[in-house]
Amino acid sequence: MKRLGFLSFGHWSPAIGSPVPTAAEGLLQSIDLAVAAEEAGVDGAYFRVHHFARQQSSPFPLLSAIAARTSRIEIGTGVIDMRYENPLYMAEEAAATDLISGGRLQLGISRGSPEPALNGATAFGYRPADGETDADMARRHTTVFRRAITGAGMAPADPNHMQGRHVGMLPVEPVSAGLPERIWWGAGSRATAVWTAEQGMNLMSSTLLIEDTGVPFDQLQAEQIHLFHEAWQKAGHAHVPRVSVSRSVMPIVDDEDRRYFGLRGQTDQHDQVGMLDGTRSRFGKSYIGEPDKIAADLAADQAVQAADTVLLTVPNYLGVDYNAKLLGNIVQHVAPAAGWR
């Protein structure tokens, strides 16, 4: 584990007493948390993207604002649902954000997950072509997006354009060098991890896998990572890949922590197996309790040790101050003993 980031789902709620009552507060607090995380020594600020929900839905303005307020921390997504995206417009947005950040963008993308809207991408104007599935469409959008961010020609020039004569194919602008090597695919199975390696994308793995072989979650995820590296080496890509995993880590160091998570720490200490999209899936456990016990458990977590980046899912709905304290406690009391740096 070389890098430690946080992953926020960006929840906000107008409920009485909510520390994050509006979308504006959700966005502004996300910026403040990223600044606090950088000051605490955290390496990355990542955000989940959801549509038709009271969460973060438009990542590039948020990430650009964070880039302008920070200087070192990586900024990214985990993940963008590519079913919803216009690939060329997204390429422009991503390149502009990366340039503002000085090359710190780490963009996690995927084919999407269960969502509140029925066929939500259709409402955005995107429908699978004949014979395509939603996943096929997401991968098609991804192929176009990844080509566009390399500076490849994407549209024929108009030779009669009044600002000068152009020929051939024009790229979208701007283009940010290095961004193509900082695209991650959110893989929910071992087979998808192999596909991700074959495509030359980094691997982003969550706290669940849409498969179950009966072994503990960390072992199954470690196998996923191993298969990814094998496939990467076989594909012969020139650059070194990266792998991230997500974990829910809540050290109990004071009465406030105990009030929020003490009961959960007594019940949420084991993997869970259930059905997701009609498939038997395995969900990883949370790490809640005394810092030294959590550090030992993370040091024994095979996937955490196999990954170069660990993303800590934070309860952003509790506000900036609590989450800044939480990240500080992890940096000080947990991460070093678990193998960070």
Secondary structure as UniProt FT lines:
FT   STRAND          3..8
FT   TURN            16..17
FT   HELIX           23..40
FT   STRAND          44..47
FT   HELIX           59..69
FT   STRAND          74..81
FT   HELIX           82..84
FT   HELIX           87..101
FT   STRAND          105..110
FT   TURN            118..119
FT   HELIX           120..123
FT   TURN            124..125
FT   TURN            130..131
FT   HELIX           134..148
FT   TURN            149..151
FT   STRAND          155..156
FT   TURN            159..160
FT   TURN            162..163
FT   STRAND          169..170
FT   TURN            177..178
FT   HELIX           179..182
FT   STRAND          183..186
FT   HELIX           190..199
FT   STRAND          202..205
FT   STRAND          208..209
FT   HELIX           217..235
FT   STRAND          243..247
FT   STRAND          249..251
FT   HELIX           255..267
FT   STRAND          272..276
FT   TURN            277..278
FT   STRAND          279..283
FT   STRAND          287..289
FT   HELIX           291..299
FT   HELIX           302..306
FT   STRAND          309..314
FT   HELIX           316..318
FT   HELIX           320..329
FT   HELIX           330..334
FT   HELIX           335..338
//
